[in-house]
Amino acid sequence: MGWKSLDDMELRDKRVLVRVDINVPMENDRVSDTTRIERIVPTVRDILAKGGKPMLMAHFGRPKGKVNLDMSLRQVLPALRDALACSVAFIETLDGAEKMPVEAQGADVILLENIRFYPGEEKNDPAFAARIAALGDVYCNDAFSAAHRAHASTEGVAHHLPSCAGRLMQAELSALEAALSTPERPVGAVVGGAKVSSKIALLENLVNRLDLLVIGGGMANTFLAAQGARLGASLSEPDFFEVARDIMTQAEVAGCRVLLPVDGLVAREFKEGADYAVVQLGADTVLDPDQMVLDAGPDSIALVQSAFDGLKTLIWNGPMGAFEIAPFDTATVAAARHAAARTREAALISVAGGGDTVSALNQAGAAEDFTYISTAGGAFLEWMEGKTLPGVAALGG
């Protein structure tokens, strides 16, 4: 794996620079969802238990290297203090951090102001990274969600200090390595969502690593249309028909079974409760010009569930239909619940990630039973695409 965890570090009387992601949503000047804050609690508590002093670095919004008080981390302080149940001092500038006022020295935890207020952060300026590093004795990265960015606080600082992964980063890396790098086989994936164009690299990487690839959502329409199906007003991308055919060929060569919908829920309106018909899907399908495939049908669901029964590891990214509106959430919900049940039975390791994916699994009531749910978004996708993440690579230096 190449990276160290908090268990490998001597932290007593050490200042521990911790990169966290507490870029949380706000509503009426209050944090409206504390999930990201709650996820850093184990790291902070473990550092404190080992006698270290956590100094938290984070971004908030996109201030583009300029001070913007609308994006000050001061507004997350109440929620952070509640979650950590300890004293947290807020330091507005790096000058202040370097001088370390007495009240901050006495606090359990220190929160530095939005690190993106400094132009050197996103530029990964070496001098700025060195300045940050001088604040601490040990560097701990607990922000996997920002690990695909080569910024000073995610990559540059790691070259100046003994470095390790925090508990959230450790859990994320362990789950992803178990799912893709060294999986229990057979291993499969669900890749869904609207567009093939946004997931070409992901698909090309996965077909060479998987035993099964389930393609759903609007992406499946593009693959079906590439084989000759005429799907009316269904979402598809004609410019990517050739790409879809190439991916099918790559999968065949690699021995990866690709599972496309064999039937679908077809409607003439995209709205909640729209009338629909179940239509068989294949290369010879011809729909009316105003008809749309909005979800996989019952035969497809049965095929997917049966395929899951033959897997030991499952990766999930993207919904299988227009899950935001009923009844076109049916396939996503049914497949997610089946994967969750297999996971509960200890028959399946299930790892999922991506914004729509988390929403869909939560909607299905399946998320809690998955082995691991990543909220990292872009970093999760880039890992699945086989890319090296700068923030992870730096920990192995």
DOVEXMI-430794 format. One record per residue (C-alpha): x, y, z. Coordinates in steps of 0.001 Angstrom, whole numbers, plus 500000, padded with zeros to 6 digits. Each point is the difference from the previous one (the first is absolute). Layout:
XYZ
...
This chain:
500000500000500000
502931502315500659
498299502389502408
500070500216503786
497106500444502405
499767501749503345
500953496687501612
503475500314498466
500697503508501322
501420501290503284
497787502979500840
500621500835503662
500655503733500372
499945500355496216
498071502577497985
498080498004497415
498952501842496840
496802498289498882
498496500664496565
496260499432500321
496951500549497820
497371501969501888
498651501768496930
496466499597501321
496694501457498772
498603503026501825
496428501172500484
499016503122501945
503578500358501278
499987496490501427
501506496726498793
497100498102498419
501795496639499621
502756499080502476
501011496707498339
503442501194498921
500708501432503436
498917496807501733
502284497943497757
503161501758501231
499215499427503686
501834496610500302
503215501499498618
499947503014502302
499180497892503056
502745497493499233
502588502780499632
498918501466503329
500106496553501627
503588499569498812
500976503328501552
500102502020496790
498645503452499229
497745499979496901
500244503070497761
497268499751497388
500441501329496462
497022500087497656
498424501843497093
496519501447499824
498528500877496617
502098501439497169
501484503350501092
502685499736497279
502924501139502090
498314503056501502
498534500729503413
496217499734499808
498313500054503397
496880498396498535
502203496905499724
501589500245503436
500306496784501960
498999501941503101
496381499181499164
500575496256500467
501548500450503478
496797499365502021
499302496727498178
503659498963500239
500112500639503744
496775498056500500
501289497010498020
503429499903501632
498694500804503505
503196501899500826
501452503494499786
500817501237496490
501967503207499403
499611501834496693
503017501724498441
499257502495497241
503416500268498314
503185498031499533
501827502860501718
497789499334503004
500672496277499808
503746500603499912
499817502197503105
497485497647501679
498064502161502497
499716498803503591
496286499160499735
500699497773497006
502833498251501818
497547499029502715
497319498621497646
499694496298499244
499703500552496254
500933502852497664
498083500844496824
501831502088497421
498085502372497746
499050498880496475
503257498850498421
498756501033496548
500131503661501050
503685499705499020
500943499908496285
502861497611500777
497581497261501030
498465499030496661
503263500793498184
501763497544502315
502690502640500427
503089498380501616
500700503010502213
496400500035501224
500074496242500660
503195500465502028
498378502817501974
497033497804500866
502273497091500918
501929502181502445
496844500219502123
500089496290500872
502141497012500848
497896497328498242
497643500172497015
496777497997499897
497754499992496932
496405499112500826
498455501573496890
499792497283497351
497358502118498255
502719502560499200
502770497465499326
499627500322496218
501163503619500309
503730500734500048
499677502931502395
502408501196502672
497887498659502876
499256496657498306
503293499205498258
502774502563500452
500117499960503796
500427496204500070
503520500383498588
501110502008503038
498689497958502939
499548496390501157
496612499213498450
497097497631500507
496368499403499136
497273500908502468
497255497549500946
497587501136497265
502719499910497345
501150496609501318
496475498574499791
499518501389496507
503296498692498645
499534496599501625
496497499663498543
501042501054496505
503073497791499961
497864497057501137
497450500746497279
502274500556497025
503690499433500695
499763496656501818
496327498969499843
498420496713500910
498836498611496665
497706499871498164
499841503808500073
497368502104498273
498884503591499684
496848501971499371
500744503088497930
496989502167499340
499015503602499513
499152502186497069
503029500153497733
502660497680498639
502112503059499158
500655500749503669
501073496429500812
502078498816497054
503219499697502014
498122498212502778
498462497446497644
503255499397498125
501823499329503268
497297497810501515
499453497618497075
503608498869500376
499597499350503733
496493498616500418
498167496756499432
496637501777499622
498995503526498952
496365501080500392
499224503125497977
496888501968500895
498271503347499658
500336502203496936
503401498407499374
498273496707499199
497931501761497319
503193501058498234
501319496430500033
496682498606498717
499730502657497295
503585499273498965
498852496444499262
497130501227497826
497108500688502384
497857503003499101
498945501395503339
497852503007499080
500477502963502337
502146498032502476
503151501658501282
502976498713498040
503241501300498471
500388499184496292
503499501494499988
501059497188502343
498512497001498211
503437499010498713
501460500337503519
497232497764501341
500733497355497364
503731500195500771
499321499484503722
497860496938499220
502848498599497901
502553500697502750
497756498258502515
499675496925497796
503764499768499575
500530500441503756
497375497402500940
497717502537501685
496274499310499605
498057503186499199
496383499996501129
497681502480498249
496243500342500663
497897497464498119
496793501906500754
499114503471501209
497299502296501307
499015502205497064
497985503212500377
499023503012497933
500416502461502875
502838500554502430
498044500611503168
499024498393503287
497452497242499529
500016500183496197
498227497215498125
502472497444498691
500263496679498210
502527497200500427
501780499541496667
502562497363499014
503343501578499099
502593498827497507
501728500848496746
496698499792498057
497921502157502390
498103502871498330
498205502536502183
497712502829498970
501707503397499602
498522501293503276
500706496895502113
502781499892502609
501666497134501861
500123501273503591
500863496869502001
500952496358499679
497105497553500020
499144496941502120
501908497489497847
503101502190500195
499640500275503772
499798496229500313
503142499593497847
501917502541502086
498964498415503298
500988496556498725
503351501395498852
500582501510503450
499483496542501511
503097498816498135
502262502816501219
502226500358503040
500832503692499443
497813502772498574
500861503605499133
497095502385499369
500086503368498263
496857501595498606
496263499205499943
498349497526497635
497198502349498949
498385503373500655
500013499196503718
498930503517501037
496398499339498989
497723497003500584
499426497516498508
503304500374498149
501978499305503160
498823496380500008
503103498325498549
502463502004502076
498089499303503222
499516496288499294
503623499403499004
501361502062502909
497880498147502537
501114496656498582
503663501018500247
499381501214503552
498395496689500962
502929498041498568
502361502247501949
498065499433503242
500358496260499422
503797500504499730
499809498591496461
501057503254498291
502460502855500505
498242503114498671
501645503370499442
498165502981498524
500763503616499250
499009503110498064
497405502661500845
496974498512498199
501007496559501204
499928500964503665
496613501702499538
498601496996498164
501207497480502589
498675502151502828
496660500252498198
499930496216499704
500749499619503725
503009497897499017
502968502234500808
500468498912503609
500447496374498983
502650500620497341
503531499165501094
501191503520499246
498434503148498559
502403502620498687
498892503626500020
503161501099498196
498481500653496572
502754500955497564
502763498220501909
497964496778500089
499435500159496246
503648500739499217
501099497060502148
497534497766498135
501399501317496718
503404498701501063
501553503430500437
502680500798502567
498645502398502624
502667502564500989
498850500190503624
500272496223500396
503264499634498089
501624502652502222
499277497924503120
502129497197498605
503031502243499510
